[in-house]
Amino acid sequence: MKRLENPKISVAIVVYNRVKTLGATLQSIANQNYNNIEVIVIDGGSTDGTTDIIKKYESLITYSVSEHDNGIYDAMNKALEKATGDWLLFLGSDDKFYNKNVLNSIVPKFKKNAVNLGMVEKSDDLNIEGGFPLAKYRVSFSNPCQQALFYPKVAYTKFRFNLKYKIFGDWDFNIRMFCKYPVHFFKDVVSVYCTEGISSCSKDSVFINDREKIIRDNYSKIQMMIYFIMKYRRVIQDKFQRKTSYKGVLYE
C-alpha cells in the first residue's frame, strides 16, 4: 500500500476534571517535531480548572468544547465528528507522547487506509507493552492500547462508539473496525500510558456478555474459523498450565 506525504494526524483528547495532568499531555503534543497535527479537546464540563489549561493551550488546539456529555464514549463520538486528519489517535488526558520525535519516526511507516498500531510504555512500571501481531484476530481476546492506535480517515468517519458499553466501548469499536480494515503493527513506542484509568481497574460486564456476539456479527467465515482455532488453543494451553505443577506451585 502507498504511503501519504506529510499526512495530517488528528490527536483527540476527551477530558473531565484533569487539571493536574492535562497540561503535560498537551505539552507533549506541542513538543512534537511533526508539523501537521490537529488537536481536538472534548471536555465534559469540568469544574476543577481544566478549562483554564485548555485556554492556556488554545494556540495549539484546533477545536475544543466544554459541555455536559453522556460519558467517555459520547465525548469520543464528538471527537470523531470533528476530526479531519488522515489518521486519528485518542490520547488520554493523563497520557503523553513517548518523546518529541514519535510522530516524525512512525508516520512514514504508516500504511494507507490501514489501522496503524504501535506500543506503549506503562506509567507504573515503565514496561513496554503492545506486541500485537495478528491484531485482526487477537483483538477478539484482548484490547490493544488506544494510546498507540491510529485509525485511518476512511474508517473512523464510518464508525461510532456504542454508548451501551461504559468501559470497553473502545474494545467493541476495535473488533468491528479490525474486521473490516487492514491492521499494520509496528514495534515503536507511541506513548506513555497511565495505568490508573478506569479501563485499567474496572470491568464492563455488559461488554463481556456481548463480546462473542459482537465477534460473530462482524467476522467473516474465515475469520471465525481462525478465531475458534485461537480460542480452543488458549483453552488447551490454560488447562495444561493448571495441570503442570511442582510441589503445588503452578508454572505460568
Backbone as a ProteinNet text record, in pm:
[ID]
protein_1_A
[PRIMARY]
MKRLENPKISVAIVVYNRVKTLGATLQSIANQNYNNIEVIVIDGGSTDGTTDIIKKYESLITYSVSEHDNGIYDAMNKALEKATGDWLLFLGSDDKFYNKNVLNSIVPKFKKNAVNLGMVEKSDDLNIEGGFPLAKYRVSFSNPCQQALFYPKVAYTKFRFNLKYKIFGDWDFNIRMFCKYPVHFFKDVVSVYCTEGISSCSKDSVFINDREKIIRDNYSKIQMMIYFIMKYRRVIQDKFQRKTSYKGVLYE
[TERTIARY]
83.1	0	87.3	49.3	125.5	109.9	211.8	209.1	183.1	117.1	88.5	207.9	225.7	331	278.5	345.2	310.3	160.7	104.7	-38.4	-71.7	-195.5	-241.9	-277.2	-228.7	-259	-350.6	-469.4	-560.5	-532	-512.1	-495.1	-614.3	-697.1	-817.6	-800.1	-839.8	-833	-972.2	-1024.7	-1150.4	-1113.6	-1171.6	-1123.9	-1238.5	-1224.1	-1317.1	-1242.7	-1229.4	-1164	-1024.6	-936.5	-799	-700	-722.9	-639.3	-493.2	-468.1	-331.4	-251.6	-318.1	-246	-259.3	-365.5	-391.5	-280.1	-221.3	-115.3	2.6	42.3	155	119.7	-5.2	-49.5	-41.1	-95.8	-93.2	49	132.9	270.7	346.3	315.3	382.1	344.1	223.8	184.3	256.6	259.8	328.3	475.8	535.6	678.1	710	609.2	634.5	701.3	798.6	865.5	782.5	682.6	596.6	513.6	493.1	435.5	293.5	224.6	88.8	-2.8	-31.6	-110.8	-235.7	-346.5	-472.1	-507	-534.4	-561.8	-707.9	-778.4	-919.6	-936.3	-996.2	-1017.8	-1168.1	-1221.1	-1362.3	-1370.1	-1414.8	-1424	-1569.6	-1588.4	-1723.5	-1785	-1736.1	-1788.6	-1715.6	-1583.5	-1500.2	-1521.4	-1502	-1520.3	-1396.4	-1286.4	-1167	-1054	-1078.5	-972.3	-919	-972.6	-928.6	-946.9	-1056.2	-1080.7	-976	-913.6	-804.9	-683.2	-659.2	-548.6	-577.7	-701.2	-739.5	-716.6	-754.9	-736.1	-587.9	-507.6	-363.4	-302.2	-356	-301.6	-387.7	-464.2	-558.3	-489.2	-364.7	-293.3	-254.9	-248.4	-217.1	-342.3	-454.4	-577.3	-655.2	-691.3	-768.5	-916.2	-967.5	-1108.9	-1122.8	-1205.2	-1234.7	-1377.5	-1434.1	-1566.8	-1571.7	-1647.3	-1666.6	-1816.2	-1872.8	-2016.5	-2045.9	-2161.9	-2202	-2211	-2169.8	-2185.9	-2237	-2257.9	-2310.6	-2202.2	-2084.8	-1976.4	-1865.6	-1760.1	-1638.4	-1663.1	-1749.7	-1768.4	-1858	-1945.3	-2019.1	-1921.3	-1826.8	-1724.5	-1635.6	-1601.3	-1517.4	-1591.9	-1722	-1801.4	-1801.3	-1804.2	-1795	-1662.4	-1556.3	-1424.7	-1423.3	-1487.8	-1495.4	-1564.3	-1663	-1736.4	-1649.4	-1555.1	-1475.1	-1341.6	-1292.7	-1160.3	-1158.8	-1048.6	-1031.2	-898.2	-822	-689.9	-693.8	-581.5	-569	-567.9	-518.8	-528.2	-568.1	-632.6	-680.6	-630	-570.5	-524.2	-598.9	-652.5	-709.9	-601.5	-564.9	-465.2	-536.8	-515.5	-580.5	-532.7	-616.9	-581.9	-478.4	-432.3	-321.5	-210.7	-211.2	-107	-18.5	93.4	185.2	249.8	287.3	370.7	503.7	558.6	679.5	798.8	815.1	918.9	879.4	959.8	924.2	936	999.8	1021.2	925	827.4	739.8	676.2	602.3	528.6	622.1	731.9	829.2	883.5	896.7	954.9	856	731.1	637.1	548.5	513.9	419.9	471.6	601.5	649.1	629.6	607.3	586	439.3	350.2	207.2	171.2	75.4	20.8	-113.7	-133.1	-252.3	-378.5	-481	-611.9	-606	-500.6	-487.4	-491.2	-536.1	-521.8	-375.3	-306.5	-165.2	-150.4	-84.2	-81.9	60.8	95.9	228.7	225.9	324.1	341.3	324.8	311.5	305.1	400.6	439.4	512.7	416.1	407.6	317.4	376.5	294.8	343.8	384.5	326.2	353.5	486	519.7	641.8	737.1	700	781.9	802.5	723.1	729.7	669.1	726.7	674.5	575.7	457.7	360.6	288.9	223.8	157.2	170.4	276.5	306.4	186.4	128	1.1	8.7	107.5	98.5	-27.4	-81	-210.2	-321.2	-311.3	-405.9	-550.1	-572.6	-708	-779.4	-703.4	-762.5	-742.8	-629.8	-602.5	-693.6	-748.3	-838.4	-962.9	-990.7	-1103.6	-1082.6	-955.4	-923.5	-868.1	-808.5	-755.5	-757	-779.3	-794.5	-660.6	-615.9	-490	-503.4	-392.5	-394.2	-435.1	-538.1	-590.2	-484.8	-391.7	-292.5	-181.4	-191.1	-93.1	-162.2	-289.7	-373.2	-418.6	-376.8	-409.5	-513.4	-633.2	-741.2	-735.8	-748.9	-748.1	-880.7	-874.1	-993.9	-1101.5	-1061.3	-1157.2	-1241.3	-1188	-1258.9	-1327.3	-1254	-1311.7	-1431.7	-1444.1	-1560.5	-1687	-1671.3	-1785.5	-1827.7	-1748	-1773.8	-1809.3	-1884.9	-1913.9	-1905.9	-1873.8	-1867.3	-2008.5	-2030.7	-2160.9	-2170.3	-2262.7	-2275.6	-2328.8	-2367.9	-2413.1	-2300.3	-2177.2	-2061.6	-1992.2	-1981.5	-1930.9	-1779.8	-1716.3	-1571.8	-1499.5	-1559.1	-1494	-1559.7	-1614.4	-1669.1	-1562.9	-1438.9	-1330.7	-1296.6	-1313.6	-1287.4	-1390.3	-1516.5	-1621.4	-1589.7	-1552.3	-1516.5	-1402.4	-1300.2	-1183	-1214.8	-1294.1	-1332	-1401.8	-1497.9	-1573.4	-1484.2	-1392.8	-1305.8	-1199.4	-1137.6	-1029.4	-1077.8	-1205.4	-1260.4	-1265.4	-1276.4	-1307	-1191.2	-1085.9	-974.3	-841.4	-741	-609	-553.3	-477.7	-413	-262.6	-190.4	-44.8	18.6	94.7	159.1	305.8	352.1	493.6	538.3	667	718.5	760.5	743.4	780.2	686.3	741.9	662.1	601	470.6	398.6	379.8	338	300.2	331.2	329.9	336.4	192.5	151	11	-11.3	-99.9	-131.1	-216.5	-170.3	-238.2	-342.4	-370.5	-468.4	-606.1	-623.8	-752.8	-857.8	-983	-1092.9	-1088.8	-1044.1	-1042	-936	-837.7	-731	-769.1	-870.7	-902.2	-1049.3	-1124	-1266.3	-1304	-1422	-1472.4	-1604.3	-1635	-1758.4	-1836.1	-1922.1	-1992.4	-2085.2	-2140	-2228.8	-2150.9	-2031.9	-1949.9	-1904.2	-1860.2	-1812.1	-1920	-2044	-2154.7	-2182.7	-2154	-2183.5	-2066.7	-1946.9	-1825	-1833.1	-1872.8	-1873.9	-1980.6	-2090.5	-2191.8	-2138	-2063.2	-2002.2	-1908.8	-1832.6	-1740.6	-1817.8	-1919.8	-1998.8	-2067	-2113.1	-2185.4	-2094.3	-1964.4	-1873.8	-1768.1	-1735.4	-1631.2	-1683	-1596.3	-1627	-1613.3	-1650.9	-1640.1	-1495.6	-1404.7	-1262.7	-1212.2	-1251.6	-1211	-1267.2	-1389.7	-1448.1	-1371.2	-1330	-1253.8	-1122	-1052.5	-926.5	-951.7	-1060.1	-1096.6	-1114.5	-1189	-1213.9	-1086.1	-999.4	-870.8	-791.2	-784.4	-710.7	-777.7	-910.5	-985.1	-956.6	-969.2	-951.3	-805.1	-716.3	-574.4	-545.7	-608.7	-592.1	-651.8	-766.1	-829.3	-738.9	-681.9	-592.6	-468.1	-409.2	-289.3	-319.1	-436.1	-475.2	-489.1	-552.3	-568.6	-433.9	-342.7	-210.1	-134	-141.8	-72	-125.9	-254.7	-314.4	-275.5	-251.9	-215.8	-67	12.6	158.9	203.5	238.1	278.3	391.6	459.6	567.5	556.7	529.3	509.6	402.2	298.2	183.4	196.4	310	327.5	301.3	210.4	175.9	282.5	316	403.5	317.5	359.1	283.9	356.4
-119.8	0	125.8	227.4	350.4	432.4	513.3	599.8	744.2	819.7	960.7	1045.9	1157.5	1251.7	1351.3	1360.1	1454.4	1453.3	1337.7	1330.7	1406.1	1452.2	1519.9	1414.6	1437	1349.2	1423	1369.6	1424.7	1356.5	1436	1383.4	1433	1340	1374.8	1341	1434.5	1415.7	1439.4	1340.8	1362.9	1373.2	1470.7	1503.9	1547.1	1517	1568.4	1579.8	1702.1	1729.2	1665.3	1706.8	1657.2	1773.8	1870.4	1988.8	1955.9	1849.2	1815.5	1746.6	1687.9	1608.2	1658.4	1731.3	1769.3	1854.8	1942.8	2028.8	1949.8	1845.5	1762.6	1689.3	1646	1578.5	1672.9	1792.7	1890.6	1935.9	1948.8	1990.6	1885.2	1757.3	1651.1	1656.5	1707.5	1728.1	1849.3	1957.7	2080.1	2054.5	1959.5	1930.3	1848	1793.6	1708.9	1786.5	1722.4	1783.5	1775.8	1691.5	1675	1802.3	1843	1976.1	1974.8	1861.5	1858	1784.1	1850.1	1790.2	1874.2	1806.4	1868.4	1820.7	1911.8	1876.1	1907.4	1806.9	1819.7	1786.6	1875.5	1852.9	1859.2	1749.9	1742.4	1732	1839.1	1844.2	1825.9	1744	1711.6	1809.9	1933.5	2035	2036.5	2036.3	2030.6	2152.3	2130.9	2238.6	2260.4	2194.4	2198.6	2285	2360.1	2440.4	2381.7	2267.4	2206	2300.9	2376.3	2468	2578.9	2612.4	2710.8	2654.4	2525.7	2459.8	2459.6	2429.3	2430	2567.6	2671.6	2809.3	2843.3	2794.9	2820.4	2766.7	2655.5	2591.3	2616.5	2724.6	2747.4	2766	2811.5	2827.3	2691.6	2590.2	2454.3	2381	2409.4	2332.5	2382.6	2289.2	2321.3	2340.5	2253.2	2260.8	2214.1	2285.7	2242.9	2279.6	2204.2	2232.4	2185.9	2256	2215.2	2215.9	2096.2	2081.3	1944.5	1930.6	1802.5	1697.5	1575.6	1465.4	1341.7	1236.5	1112.6	1007	1052.3	958.8	966.9	890.5	898.7	867	769.3	731.6	828.7	898.3	1007.6	1118.2	1148.5	1250	1207.1	1079.2	1030	1035.9	1012.6	1027.7	1172.3	1267	1408.2	1437.2	1375.1	1392.6	1334.3	1220.1	1159.7	1253.2	1325.7	1418.1	1536.2	1576.2	1695.4	1666.4	1544.5	1511.4	1519.2	1568.9	1577.1	1516.9	1460.1	1408.1	1282	1252.8	1127.7	1008.3	1032	932.5	1001.8	926.6	979.7	894.1	959.8	895.1	953.6	867.5	912	903.2	1017	1021.1	1058.2	978.6	1006.1	1137	1198.5	1327.5	1314.5	1191.6	1169	1086.4	1082.8	1015	1118.3	1072.4	1162.8	1089.1	1163.9	1104.4	1061.8	953.3	892.8	988	1057.7	1160.8	1255.8	1356.9	1460.7	1415.7	1301.2	1253.3	1142.8	1112.3	997.8	1004.8	1112.2	1118.2	1124.1	1197.9	1201.1	1063.2	980.4	847.9	746.4	752.8	645.1	674.9	801.1	831	782.3	795.5	742.2	591	520.5	375.7	337.8	434.8	406.4	352.3	262.7	212.7	278.7	321	395.3	312	378.6	317.4	196.7	189.3	80.4	137	55.4	87.2	63	165.2	152.4	147.7	43.8	12.9	-3.9	72.8	62.9	11	53.3	5.4	122.6	89.6	192.2	155.6	257.6	235.8	258.4	163.3	174.5	269.8	358.4	460.8	405	290.9	240.7	166	84.6	4.4	25.4	115.6	150.3	33.2	-72.7	-183.5	-142.8	-196.4	-173.2	-284.5	-246.1	-348.9	-309.7	-406.3	-394	-528.5	-543.5	-675.2	-738.6	-669.7	-714.6	-759.9	-844.4	-903.3	-989.3	-1009.6	-1078.4	-1006.1	-873.2	-794.2	-816.3	-843.4	-862.6	-975.3	-1073.4	-1187.1	-1178.1	-1126.6	-1116.3	-1018	-921.1	-824.4	-893.3	-1015	-1091	-1124.7	-1135.5	-1182	-1072.7	-970.3	-860.6	-732.8	-622	-494.6	-422.2	-381.5	-307.1	-170	-113.3	16.7	125.6	198.9	306.4	413.6	428.6	536	509.3	397.1	367.4	325.6	364.2	314.2	430.1	427.9	533.7	482.1	540.3	499.7	580.1	515.3	589.6	662.4	772.9	853.9	774.5	689.3	611	522.7	492.7	406.4	485	578.1	641	729.4	773.2	852.8	767.5	636.1	545.8	474.3	484.2	411.3	506.8	456.2	530.3	434.6	490.8	411.6	384.7	263.7	222.6	267.1	355.3	409.9	307.3	192.1	83.2	35.2	45	-3.8	113.1	108	220.3	220.9	103.7	94.1	37.2	-62.8	-129.4	-95.8	25.7	68	72.7	101.9	103.4	-37.6	-137.6	-276	-318.9	-289.6	-317.4	-246.2	-120.1	-39	-104.3	-151.6	-210.1	-343	-426.1	-553	-526.6	-434.2	-404.8	-345.2	-256.2	-192.1	-287.1	-364.5	-452.9	-559	-594.7	-694.9	-645.1	-515.3	-459.4	-384	-355.7	-278.6	-346.6	-326.9	-384.1	-326.1	-407.5	-363.4	-380.8	-270	-271.8	-249.3	-347.2	-338.6	-300.4	-207	-172.9	-167.1	-184.4	-201.6	-71.1	40.9	168.8	202.5	266.1	312.4	447.3	458.5	579.5	671.6	613.9	698.6	633.3	716.5	668.4	661.7	541.9	512.4	510.1	595.4	598.5	478	397.4	272.6	291.2	415.8	439.9	476.8	466.7	498.7	394.3	428	339.6	206.2	205.8	80.7	-15.6	35.6	-49.2	-117.9	-65.4	-118.4	-154.3	-158.9	-191.6	-288.3	-346.1	-438.1	-387.3	-431.3	-393.7	-522.2	-559.9	-688.1	-692.4	-578.2	-575.9	-613.9	-554.7	-589.7	-735.2	-778.8	-916.5	-1015.2	-987.3	-1075.1	-1071	-956.5	-939.2	-973.4	-991.7	-997.8	-1101.7	-1222.4	-1325.6	-1297.1	-1236.9	-1199.5	-1092	-996.5	-893	-956.6	-1054.5	-1125.4	-1197.6	-1271.2	-1346.7	-1254.5	-1138.9	-1046.8	-977.8	-974.4	-896.1	-977.2	-1095.1	-1174.9	-1246.2	-1261.5	-1344.9	-1492	-1582.2	-1725.8	-1765.6	-1712.2	-1745	-1688.3	-1565.4	-1504.8	-1582.6	-1629.5	-1710.2	-1839.8	-1901.3	-2024.8	-2001.5	-1893.6	-1862.2	-1827.4	-1754.8	-1720.6	-1845.8	-1944.5	-2066.5	-2147.8	-2148.8	-2218.2	-2154.2	-2020.3	-1949.6	-1966	-1963.8	-1976.9	-2110.8	-2218.8	-2351.1	-2382.4	-2322.1	-2334.9	-2273.3	-2157.9	-2093.1	-2177.3	-2238	-2323.3	-2440.7	-2503.8	-2618.7	-2575.4	-2460.8	-2411.3	-2382	-2323.1	-2290.6	-2417	-2518.9	-2644.8	-2709.8	-2701.4	-2760.1	-2688.4	-2555.7	-2479.1	-2510.6	-2530.9	-2560.2	-2699.1	-2791.4	-2927.1	-2942.8	-2851.8	-2862.2	-2792.9	-2868.9	-2810	-2890.8	-2827.5	-2894.5	-2854.8	-2952.9	-2930.5	-2823.8	-2834.7	-2746.7	-2608.7	-2577.2	-2446	-2454.5	-2374.6	-2378.3	-2303.6	-2360.3	-2290	-2201.2	-2076.7	-1983.6	-1967
0	0	0	-80	-87.1	40.7	68.7	186.3	144.8	231.5	205.3	244.6	175	208.6	312	427.8	533.7	568.1	601.5	633.4	760.8	769.9	890.3	996.4	1118.1	1230.5	1327.2	1347.9	1448.8	1581.4	1685.4	1821.2	1902.6	1947.4	2021.9	2169.3	2253.7	2399.4	2456.3	2526.9	2599.6	2747.5	2815.6	2949.6	3038.3	3167.1	3267	3399.7	3448.7	3576.9	3586.6	3494.4	3493.7	3492.4	3579.1	3580.5	3611.2	3684.9	3725.7	3615.2	3517.1	3416.8	3273.8	3242.9	3104.4	3045	3124.2	3074.2	3019.5	3091.6	3046.4	2917.7	2906.2	2783.8	2664.7	2680.4	2571.7	2539.1	2641.7	2617.1	2537.3	2560.8	2485.6	2338.1	2308.7	2168.9	2112.3	2190	2146.8	2118.1	2188.6	2173.6	2048.3	1983	1866.6	1753.4	1690.2	1575.9	1448.7	1449.7	1333.1	1313.1	1188.6	1163.1	1107.9	1113.8	1059.9	1158	1270.6	1377.9	1402.1	1414.5	1453.3	1594	1685.7	1825.4	1857.7	1906.3	1941	2088.6	2164.5	2307.9	2335.8	2387.2	2424.5	2576.3	2639.6	2786	2828.5	2931.6	2976.3	3072.9	3072.6	3163.6	3295.7	3290.2	3410.2	3499.5	3629.9	3728.5	3814.5	3779.1	3865	3809.8	3704.2	3643.6	3514.9	3472.7	3347.6	3229.8	3230	3118.1	3111	3224.4	3222.9	3149.6	3166.7	3094.8	2944.9	2910.4	2769	2708.8	2781.9	2733.9	2718.9	2811.4	2806.8	2677.5	2627.6	2507.7	2384.5	2384.9	2274.7	2139.9	2140.5	2013.5	1953.3	2036.2	1990.2	1944.3	2009.6	1991.9	1870.8	1784.4	1664.8	1697.8	1783.4	1821.7	1965.9	2043.4	2180	2214.2	2307.4	2358.4	2502.9	2584.9	2724	2751.1	2764.6	2785	2843.3	2901.6	2957.9	2847.2	2880.3	2785.3	2858.9	2783.7	2839.7	2857.8	2900.8	2928.1	2824.9	2849.7	2769	2622	2593.1	2453.3	2378.6	2448.9	2388	2349.3	2439.7	2410.9	2294	2288.7	2178.6	2045.9	2048.6	1925.9	1877.6	1972.5	1934.4	1864.8	1914.4	1851.5	1710.9	1692.9	1559.4	1460.7	1509	1421.9	1377.5	1462	1434.6	1366.8	1377.3	1323.9	1171.4	1117.9	972.7	928.4	1020.6	987.4	903.6	839	764.2	858.7	981.2	1087.5	1217.2	1303.8	1431.2	1546.2	1646.4	1769.2	1887.4	1975.4	2101.7	2209.4	2265.3	2371.6	2501.2	2606.8	2733.8	2794.1	2876	2936.9	3047.4	3073.9	3167.1	3100.9	2967.1	2890.1	2821.1	2766.8	2696.8	2580.5	2476.9	2373.3	2434.9	2383.8	2440.3	2435	2324.9	2313.2	2199.8	2177.6	2080.7	1935.5	1912.4	1775.7	1734.5	1818.2	1792.7	1654.4	1627.1	1501.1	1380.5	1392.9	1283.4	1251.3	1354.3	1337	1280.8	1328.3	1294.2	1174.1	1150.7	1040.9	905.3	874.7	746.4	732	842.1	837.7	818.1	829.6	819.9	681.7	680.5	555	528.3	406.6	367.5	389.4	445.1	468.9	562.3	642.5	739.6	881.3	975.6	1116.8	1151.9	1200.6	1235	1385.9	1434.5	1577.8	1627.6	1732.9	1791.5	1933.5	2013.2	2150.3	2247.6	2377.2	2481.6	2594.9	2670.3	2794.8	2910.5	3001.2	3115.6	3218.5	3271.4	3362.9	3498.3	3539.8	3674.5	3685	3584.9	3594.1	3476.7	3383.2	3266.6	3170.8	3185.5	3091.4	2957.7	2850.9	2717.1	2684.8	2639.2	2603.2	2474.6	2419.4	2290.3	2225.1	2146.5	2089.4	2022.5	1923.6	1868.1	1722.8	1687.1	1553.7	1546.7	1427.7	1409.8	1485.3	1489.5	1567.9	1524.8	1397.1	1345.7	1418.8	1470.3	1540.3	1691.2	1733.1	1876.6	1947.5	1871.7	1932	1987.4	1943.5	1998	2144.6	2186.4	2320.9	2411.6	2353.2	2434	2351.6	2420.1	2352.5	2345.2	2226.6	2218.5	2283.2	2324.8	2390.3	2292	2328.8	2245.5	2220.4	2314.4	2307	2205.5	2134	2029.3	1900.5	1886.9	1779.6	1690.7	1565.2	1470.2	1370.5	1375.5	1286.4	1156.3	1040.9	914.7	892.3	823	799.4	727	635.6	559.8	651.3	770.2	864.4	975.1	1040.5	1160	1129.2	1004.2	966.8	954.1	950.5	931.9	1060.8	1164.6	1288.3	1401.7	1498	1619.4	1739.1	1855.2	1977.4	2028.3	2075	2128.4	2274.4	2304.5	2439.9	2539	2489.3	2575.6	2666.3	2616.2	2690.6	2759.5	2890.4	2968.8	2982.8	2971.1	2992.1	2870	2805.7	2692.6	2559.4	2547.9	2420.1	2311.4	2349.7	2251.5	2204.3	2291.5	2251.3	2146.3	2172.1	2073.2	1942	1949.5	1833.5	1755.6	1828	1763.5	1696.2	1760.4	1697.5	1564.9	1567.3	1445.3	1336.7	1376	1277.8	1224.8	1314	1272.6	1174.2	1184.1	1092.6	949.2	933.1	801.6	736.4	813	757.8	789.9	703.6	732.4	862	934.7	1058.1	1042.1	1054.5	1039.6	1176.4	1223	1354.4	1339.9	1424.2	1429.1	1575.5	1600.5	1736.8	1803.6	1740.3	1800.8	1917.5	2020.2	2133.7	2098.8	2113.9	2078.1	2198	2311.3	2424.3	2557.4	2661.1	2799.4	2848.4	2880.1	2910.6	3061.6	3111.4	3253.9	3289.7	3382	3417.9	3527.2	3564.6	3670.2	3616.3	3484.9	3425	3458.1	3432.3	3469.8	3397	3271	3195	3245.6	3320.7	3372.8	3503.5	3570.6	3703.4	3719.4	3609.9	3618.6	3507.5	3518.8	3418.3	3363.1	3244.8	3177.9	3151.5	3245.4	3236	3114.9	3075.1	2958.4	2833	2816.6	2701.4	2708.7	2824.6	2839.5	2798.3	2835.9	2798.2	2648.4	2585.1	2442.7	2351.6	2406.3	2324.8	2213.1	2244.1	2139.8	2034.5	2073.4	1974.2	1880.3	1935.6	1852.7	1749.7	1795.8	1706.7	1596.8	1635.5	1537.7	1436.8	1482.9	1395	1294.5	1321.5	1238.1	1164.9	1212.2	1149.3	1025.3	927	811.5	851.8	764.4	794.5	820.7	740.6	758.9	891.4	922.1	1049.1	1167.7	1156.1	1263.4	1281.7	1171.8	1181.1	1255.7	1221.3	1288	1434.7	1460.6	1598.6	1683.7	1633.4	1711.7	1731	1630.7	1646.7	1759.8	1759.3	1863.6	2000	2000.4	2125.8	2191.8	2115.2	2175.7	2203.3	2128.7	2161.1	2297.8	2323.7	2454.8	2566.3	2539.9	2640.7	2674.7	2572.3	2594	2669.9	2630.6	2699.8	2846.5	2871.9	3009.1	3093.2	3037.3	3110	3137.6	3038.8	3057	3168	3170.9	3273.2	3411.8	3421.7	3551.4	3602.3	3509.9	3548.6	3574.8	3516.4	3529	3655.4	3756.7	3882.7	3945.3	4037	4108.9	4257	4339.1	4482.1	4507.5	4426.6	4447.5	4386	4320.9	4261.5	4112.1	4063.9	3922.6	3840.7	3727.6	3633.1	3544.3	3527.2	3441.1	3308.8
[MASK]
++++++++++++++++++++++++++++++++++++++++++++++++++++++++++++++++++++++++++++++++++++++++++++++++++++++++++++++++++++++++++++++++++++++++++++++++++++++++++++++++++++++++++++++++++++++++++++++++++++++++++++++++++++++++++++++++++++++++++++++++++++++++++++

